[in-house]
Amino acid sequence: MLTSDKIVIVTGAARGIGKVIAVEFAKNGSDVVVADVDSAGLDAVVTEIEKQGRQGLAQVTDITDKAQCEHLVDIALEKFGRIDVLINNAGITRDNLFLRMDEREWDAVITVNLKGTFNCCKAVVKPMMKQRQGRIINIASVVGMMGNAGQSNYAASKAGIIGLTKSLAKELACRQILVNAVAPGYIETEMTKNLPQNVIDTFMSIIPLKRAGTAGDVANACLFLASPLSDYVTGQVIQTDGGMIM
Ligand SMILES: NC(=O)c1ccc[n+]([C@@H]2O[C@H](COP(=O)([O-])OP(=O)(O)OC[C@H]3O[C@@H](n4cnc5c(N)ncnc54)[C@H](O)[C@@H]3O)[C@@H](O)[C@H]2O)c1
């Protein structure tokens, strides 16, 4: 098992990629604190985690709220005594062409994706520094590397996450805290299920592996980045995109 006896926090874990990450970590021997705004979804994930014989803890958390992120970390520390891995996965889209994009659409995406990641990193960094070990894995997107028409807000938030990842990796390496990002390509989830067919066709035409990614593909990269296999890896962006951008 890749992550035996690790204590892991996963945000945005009520469904989609975050849910699969949480369950895969449990399968690999971890206890998982799951955070999301969707309380019912969280309870279902905890049931799945417990089916793997591991402990799950649901904490309703809006990552845009600094105090709620601090509370999430406090609750995890209270229950498990330490936090080995934080996976910043929660994210949203509010797609629109730039000319039509209003300030609310811009702010919503930057606030959840970028500020929310900042809030959770901020809450977990001090305990990890005290532990003198930890892993932070930020879920970015290939869109943050290549841009995407209709997603200037989302691309900016994900590019920001990559910059945050690299800067934190430099600041925290001396405490043995490794900070990396995973940049998924086109993954079939609720987030992408309503994309127009022409957008999906365009994605498929530029994916050399000729299939959409799965949440499991993203979870596998996270497992690698949380495991001893990546002890010498920090400040990196691992693309799980079937070769979409090289
Ligand atoms: N699906 C893709 O193709 C794809 C590609 C690249 C990157 N990503 C990224 O992967 C991550 C997960 O995406 P997904 O496809 O599973 O999306 P999803 O919409 O299925 O799940 C996102 C989860 O985040 C939660 N969430 C939203 N706002 C929140 C908040 N303020 N506080 C706490 N939780 C909140 C939602 O309730 C939901 O459970 C996101 O960061 C997304 O940007 C997805």
The ligand as an SDF file (V2000), in Angstrom:
LIG
                    3D

 44 48  0  0  0  0  0  0  0  0999 V2000
  -13.0960   17.3660  -14.4430 N   0  0  0  0  0  0  0  0  0  0  0  0
  -12.0670   17.8260  -15.1640 C   0  0  0  0  0  0  0  0  0  0  0  0
  -11.9640   17.6080  -16.3790 O   0  0  0  0  0  0  0  0  0  0  0  0
  -10.9810   18.6000  -14.4890 C   0  0  0  0  0  0  0  0  0  0  0  0
   -9.8630   18.9480  -15.2470 C   0  0  0  0  0  0  0  0  0  0  0  0
   -8.8360   19.6700  -14.6600 C   0  0  0  0  0  0  0  0  0  0  0  0
   -8.9270   20.0240  -13.3290 C   0  0  0  0  0  0  0  0  0  0  0  0
  -10.0160   19.6860  -12.6050 N   0  0  0  0  0  0  0  0  0  0  0  0
  -10.0490   20.0950  -11.1960 C   0  0  0  0  0  0  0  0  0  0  0  0
  -10.2490   18.9840  -10.3660 O   0  0  0  0  0  0  0  0  0  0  0  0
  -10.9480   19.3900   -9.1870 C   0  0  0  0  0  0  0  0  0  0  0  0
  -12.1720   18.5050   -8.9910 C   0  0  0  0  0  0  0  0  0  0  0  0
  -12.9900   18.6240  -10.1510 O   0  0  0  0  0  0  0  0  0  0  0  0
  -14.2700   17.7010  -10.4090 P   0  0  0  0  0  0  0  0  0  0  0  0
  -14.3330   17.5000  -11.8750 O   0  0  0  0  0  0  0  0  0  0  0  0
  -14.2800   16.5410   -9.5000 O   0  0  0  0  0  0  0  0  0  0  0  0
  -15.4120   18.7610  -10.0200 O   0  0  0  0  0  0  0  0  0  0  0  0
  -16.8310   18.5440   -9.2940 P   0  0  0  0  0  0  0  0  0  0  0  0
  -17.6060   19.7580   -9.6090 O   0  0  0  0  0  0  0  0  0  0  0  0
  -17.4090   17.2130   -9.6390 O   0  0  0  0  0  0  0  0  0  0  0  0
  -16.4340   18.5190   -7.7310 O   0  0  0  0  0  0  0  0  0  0  0  0
  -15.9600   19.6710   -7.0800 C   0  0  0  0  0  0  0  0  0  0  0  0
  -16.2960   19.5590   -5.6000 C   0  0  0  0  0  0  0  0  0  0  0  0
  -15.8320   20.7630   -4.9630 O   0  0  0  0  0  0  0  0  0  0  0  0
  -16.8260   21.1830   -4.0320 C   0  0  0  0  0  0  0  0  0  0  0  0
  -16.7360   22.6150   -3.7760 N   0  0  0  0  0  0  0  0  0  0  0  0
  -17.0680   23.6390   -4.6130 C   0  0  0  0  0  0  0  0  0  0  0  0
  -16.9030   24.8160   -3.9870 N   0  0  0  0  0  0  0  0  0  0  0  0
  -16.4490   24.5460   -2.7340 C   0  0  0  0  0  0  0  0  0  0  0  0
  -16.1220   25.3550   -1.6150 C   0  0  0  0  0  0  0  0  0  0  0  0
  -16.2250   26.6980   -1.6470 N   0  0  0  0  0  0  0  0  0  0  0  0
  -15.6790   24.7460   -0.4810 N   0  0  0  0  0  0  0  0  0  0  0  0
  -15.5820   23.3950   -0.4310 C   0  0  0  0  0  0  0  0  0  0  0  0
  -15.8990   22.5780   -1.4490 N   0  0  0  0  0  0  0  0  0  0  0  0
  -16.3430   23.1460   -2.5910 C   0  0  0  0  0  0  0  0  0  0  0  0
  -18.1460   20.8230   -4.7070 C   0  0  0  0  0  0  0  0  0  0  0  0
  -19.2110   20.7810   -3.7730 O   0  0  0  0  0  0  0  0  0  0  0  0
  -17.8100   19.4700   -5.3270 C   0  0  0  0  0  0  0  0  0  0  0  0
  -18.0860   18.4140   -4.4380 O   0  0  0  0  0  0  0  0  0  0  0  0
  -11.2830   20.8720   -9.3740 C   0  0  0  0  0  0  0  0  0  0  0  0
  -10.2970   21.6750   -8.7570 O   0  0  0  0  0  0  0  0  0  0  0  0
  -11.1860   21.0450  -10.8790 C   0  0  0  0  0  0  0  0  0  0  0  0
  -10.8880   22.3640  -11.2440 O   0  0  0  0  0  0  0  0  0  0  0  0
  -11.0510   18.9690  -13.1380 C   0  0  0  0  0  0  0  0  0  0  0  0
  1  2  1  0
  2  3  2  0
  2  4  1  0
  4  5  1  0
  4 44  2  0
  5  6  2  0
  6  7  1  0
  7  8  2  0
  8  9  1  0
  8 44  1  0
  9 10  1  0
  9 42  1  0
 10 11  1  0
 11 12  1  0
 11 40  1  0
 12 13  1  0
 13 14  1  0
 14 15  2  0
 14 16  1  0
 14 17  1  0
 17 18  1  0
 18 19  2  0
 18 20  1  0
 18 21  1  0
 21 22  1  0
 22 23  1  0
 23 24  1  0
 23 38  1  0
 24 25  1  0
 25 26  1  0
 25 36  1  0
 26 27  1  0
 26 35  1  0
 27 28  2  0
 28 29  1  0
 29 30  1  0
 29 35  2  0
 30 31  1  0
 30 32  2  0
 32 33  1  0
 33 34  2  0
 34 35  1  0
 36 37  1  0
 36 38  1  0
 38 39  1  0
 40 41  1  0
 40 42  1  0
 42 43  1  0
M  CHG  2   8   1  16  -1
M  END
$$$$
